Amino acid sequence: MEAYKNILSKRDSRSYSGQEISDEVLQRILQAGRMAGSSKNTQPWGFIVIRGDEQKASIAACGDFAQHVPNAPLVIGVVLTPGGSGFDAGRAAQNMMLAAWDEGITSCPVALHHRECAVEALGLPEDHAPAMLLAFGYPESEESRHRGVTRNAMDDIVHQERW
Ligand SMILES: Cc1cc2nc3c(=O)[nH]c(=O)nc-3n(C[C@H](O)[C@H](O)[C@H](O)COP(=O)(O)O)c2cc1C
């Protein structure tokens, strides 16, 4: 899939078929996250691969809108090491989701609203921060790929020279 088509067609999906994601594909997804640029190349992240049912349920309980997490065959927790910013985490996360989509795997970022819960569930050192969960899976059907929400018009978001 060409990059532009991949980017434009990627939508966040919350229902997944039971098909497992192979280790080979998982490695490509992680490699895409690893290669993201970061401020001063600090690479302030770690990725936690979660495939066990018990751990999926534990971490899903730390988000208010994480009902689909237990049904995803693969979940990756994006963790920020000290000094990292949300922008860094976002770059790595989007890289992983786009790489997955190129393999036909859909995904959805999931916020961890309850920080202490996530720190505990993920076993994080005190100075590390849970940034985001990413749920991955092959689409259940064509329709389940996304909810069909739209984007703001180009004219409403693009400004020339000044706001
Ligand atoms: C920072 C961030 C947090 C999000 N948190 C959640 C979440 O907790 N649960 C969820 O189902 N979707 C979550 N999403 C997905 C958004 O709802 C989704 O990106 C948006 O509705 C656009 O969906 P689309 O790409 O399918 O059009 C999150 C997205 C972002 C960028």
Ligand as a Chemical Component Dictionary entry (heavy atoms), coordinates in Angstrom:
data_LIG
# 
_chem_comp.id                   LIG 
_chem_comp.type                 NON-POLYMER 
_chem_comp.pdbx_formal_charge   0 
_chem_comp.three_letter_code    LIG 
# 
loop_
_chem_comp_atom.comp_id 
_chem_comp_atom.atom_id 
_chem_comp_atom.alt_atom_id 
_chem_comp_atom.type_symbol 
_chem_comp_atom.charge 
_chem_comp_atom.model_Cartn_x 
_chem_comp_atom.model_Cartn_y 
_chem_comp_atom.model_Cartn_z 
_chem_comp_atom.pdbx_ordinal 
LIG C1  C1  C 0 -5.168  10.634 22.258 1  
LIG C2  C2  C 0 -6.279  9.704  21.826 2  
LIG C3  C3  C 0 -6.998  9.008  22.776 3  
LIG C4  C4  C 0 -8.010  8.136  22.374 4  
LIG N1  N1  N 0 -8.661  7.409  23.319 5  
LIG C5  C5  C 0 -9.590  6.518  22.944 6  
LIG C6  C6  C 0 -10.207 5.681  23.919 7  
LIG O1  O1  O 0 -9.919  5.741  25.117 8  
LIG N2  N2  N 0 -11.126 4.791  23.486 9  
LIG C7  C7  C 0 -11.485 4.692  22.166 10 
LIG O2  O2  O 0 -12.317 3.859  21.849 11 
LIG N3  N3  N 0 -10.921 5.478  21.216 12 
LIG C8  C8  C 0 -9.971  6.372  21.573 13 
LIG N4  N4  N 0 -9.345  7.147  20.633 14 
LIG C9  C9  C 0 -9.724  7.031  19.218 15 
LIG C10 C10 C 0 -10.522 8.253  18.730 16 
LIG O3  O3  O 0 -11.843 8.133  19.188 17 
LIG C11 C11 C 0 -10.454 8.279  17.194 18 
LIG O4  O4  O 0 -9.119  8.582  16.830 19 
LIG C12 C12 C 0 -11.352 9.309  16.540 20 
LIG O5  O5  O 0 -12.692 9.117  16.914 21 
LIG C13 C13 C 0 -11.252 9.243  15.009 22 
LIG O6  O6  O 0 -11.677 7.961  14.594 23 
LIG P1  P1  P 0 -11.451 7.444  13.087 24 
LIG O7  O7  O 0 -9.977  7.414  12.837 25 
LIG O8  O8  O 0 -12.058 6.074  13.061 26 
LIG O9  O9  O 0 -12.142 8.385  12.184 27 
LIG C14 C14 C 0 -8.332  8.004  21.000 28 
LIG C15 C15 C 0 -7.589  8.720  20.067 29 
LIG C16 C16 C 0 -6.563  9.534  20.462 30 
LIG C17 C17 C 0 -5.755  10.270 19.406 31 
# 
loop_
_chem_comp_bond.comp_id 
_chem_comp_bond.atom_id_1 
_chem_comp_bond.atom_id_2 
_chem_comp_bond.value_order 
_chem_comp_bond.pdbx_ordinal 
LIG C1  C2  SING 1  
LIG C2  C3  SING 2  
LIG C2  C16 DOUB 3  
LIG C3  C4  DOUB 4  
LIG C4  N1  SING 5  
LIG C4  C14 SING 6  
LIG N1  C5  DOUB 7  
LIG C5  C6  SING 8  
LIG C5  C8  SING 9  
LIG C6  O1  DOUB 10 
LIG C6  N2  SING 11 
LIG N2  C7  SING 12 
LIG C7  O2  DOUB 13 
LIG C7  N3  SING 14 
LIG N3  C8  DOUB 15 
LIG C8  N4  SING 16 
LIG N4  C9  SING 17 
LIG N4  C14 SING 18 
LIG C9  C10 SING 19 
LIG C10 O3  SING 20 
LIG C10 C11 SING 21 
LIG C11 O4  SING 22 
LIG C11 C12 SING 23 
LIG C12 O5  SING 24 
LIG C12 C13 SING 25 
LIG C13 O6  SING 26 
LIG O6  P1  SING 27 
LIG P1  O7  DOUB 28 
LIG P1  O8  SING 29 
LIG P1  O9  SING 30 
LIG C14 C15 DOUB 31 
LIG C15 C16 SING 32 
LIG C16 C17 SING 33 
# 
